[in-house]
Amino acid sequence: MAKRDYYEVLGVAKGASADELKKAYRTKAKQLHPDRNSDNPNAESQFKEVNEAYDALKDPNKKAAYDRYGHAAFEGGMGGGPRGGGQGDFASAFSDVFDDLFGDFMGGGGPRAGGGRQRATRGSDLRYNLRVSLEDAYGGIQKTISVPTAVGCSTCSGTGAESGAEPQTCPTCSGMGKVRAQQGFFTVERTCPTCSGMGQIIKNPCGACGGAGRVEKERSLSVNIPAGVETGTRIRLAGEGEAGLRGGPTGDLYIFIEVNEHPLFQRDGQDLFCHVPVCMSAAALGGDIEVPTIDGGRSRVKVPSGSQSGRQMRLRGKGMPGLRGGGHGDMFIELAVETPVNLTTRQKELLREFDKLSEDNNPESSSFFTKVKSFWDGMKS
């Protein structure tokens, strides 16, 4: 019985693209799989026919020969053609479909995708932790940092081969970086042991880098720290990471900012808080105090008479700048009324005299003890 035209078997036009062929094969393979057609005695032979057609047309060289000579291209010793739709042909074809179905879940386009692309591997991204002061975070600063990293080898220009030599295609995997081993019904791919997945081998490796195409070196970089950064801010420097293998693209460098604690100011977003101690007399009588600001200046703040510990006054616009604009936050002055210590005999006498005269000057104490008395009375009853 004469073989059917391969394009007819797959249900595509003669000029179909590789994607159209693969799509058609997937559809036919699902429809005719013997496991799904137990009631069709012809399913297995039709399934093999589809595999044979796709095995011939998926290969550009075989496809070109078939387009020119038809089935005669694979008969009479012309070589390289399908082997009658046997198990090996199905495993090879099924592997292509498996890669297409599951490649996205395996990263980088699936196992087969690594063949051509692994020859030049992208360098790793690097992380650098940088500590800055609150003053630097307020005004922004230019910092010079030293980063130990892998840089492209200048001797071989990143190729990994001696000057003038060129890497050669790996004879084991033909440059794919993967080799196939058939295990029963399936074909399993693994990293090529000869080239370690690179797809190329270097017979004369560069003496400076040992064939890696990069060397370890410490680099000095100037980093612009913008005003308004805070702990956790990340700054990306594109192309400043680790050099790629054998001329591959360079990774990125990520600067992670940590702002040091300040002896005077506590930060909450764009707002600053400053705890200012005031003596008991100043809190009672009121008056002006001078407080520092993060920009190095000074501001005078009026303390109302009778101020208690914890009272806050706001200085608008004296906080931290926004990282991406939006003005400045505020600064809050929080009073801490200080009780005097190490009193002299005379000071003690004056305080006792003052205490006798202050029975009506402590509203919070009076209110508290009134509540305490009510509580005790309630417990007795």
Stockholm file with secondary structure:
# STOCKHOLM 1.0

chainA/1-381         MAKRDYYEVLGVAKGASADELKKAYRTKAKQLHPDRNSDNPNAESQFKEVNEAYDALKDPNKKAAYDRYGHAAFEGGMGGGPRGGGQGDFASAFSDVFDDLFGDFMGGGGPRAGGGRQRATRGSDLRYNLRVSLEDAYGGIQKTISVPTAVGCSTCSGTGAESGAEPQTCPTCSGMGKVRAQQGFFTVERTCPTCSGMGQIIKNPCGACGGAGRVEKERSLSVNIPAGVETGTRIRLAGEGEAGLRGGPTGDLYIFIEVNEHPLFQRDGQDLFCHVPVCMSAAALGGDIEVPTIDGGRSRVKVPSGSQSGRQMRLRGKGMPGLRGGGHGDMFIELAVETPVNLTTRQKELLREFDKLSEDNNPESSSFFTKVKSFWDGMKS
#=GR chainA/1-381 SS CCCCCHHHHHTCCTTCCHHHHHHHHHHHHHHHCGGGCTTCTTHHHHHHHHHHHHHHHSSHHHHHHHHHHGGGGGSTTCCSCCCTTCHHHHHHHHHHHHHHHHGGGSSTTSGGGHHHHTTSBCCCCEEEEEEECHHHHHHCEEEEEEEEEEEECTTTTTSCBCTTCCCEECTTTTTSSEEEEEETTEEEEEECTTTTTSSEECSSBCTTTTTSSEEEEEEEEEEEECTTCCTTCEEEETTCSCCCBTTCCCCCEEEEEEECCCSSCEEETTEEEEEEEEEHHHHHHCEEEEEECTTSCEEEEEECTTCCTTCEEEETTCSCBCTTSSCBCCEEEEEEEECCCSCCHHHHHHHHHHHHTCTTSCHHHHHHHHHHHHHHHHHHC
#=GC SS_cons         CCCCCHHHHHTCCTTCCHHHHHHHHHHHHHHHCGGGCTTCTTHHHHHHHHHHHHHHHSSHHHHHHHHHHGGGGGSTTCCSCCCTTCHHHHHHHHHHHHHHHHGGGSSTTSGGGHHHHTTSBCCCCEEEEEEECHHHHHHCEEEEEEEEEEEECTTTTTSCBCTTCCCEECTTTTTSSEEEEEETTEEEEEECTTTTTSSEECSSBCTTTTTSSEEEEEEEEEEEECTTCCTTCEEEETTCSCCCBTTCCCCCEEEEEEECCCSSCEEETTEEEEEEEEEHHHHHHCEEEEEECTTSCEEEEEECTTCCTTCEEEETTCSCBCTTSSCBCCEEEEEEEECCCSCCHHHHHHHHHHHHTCTTSCHHHHHHHHHHHHHHHHHHC
//
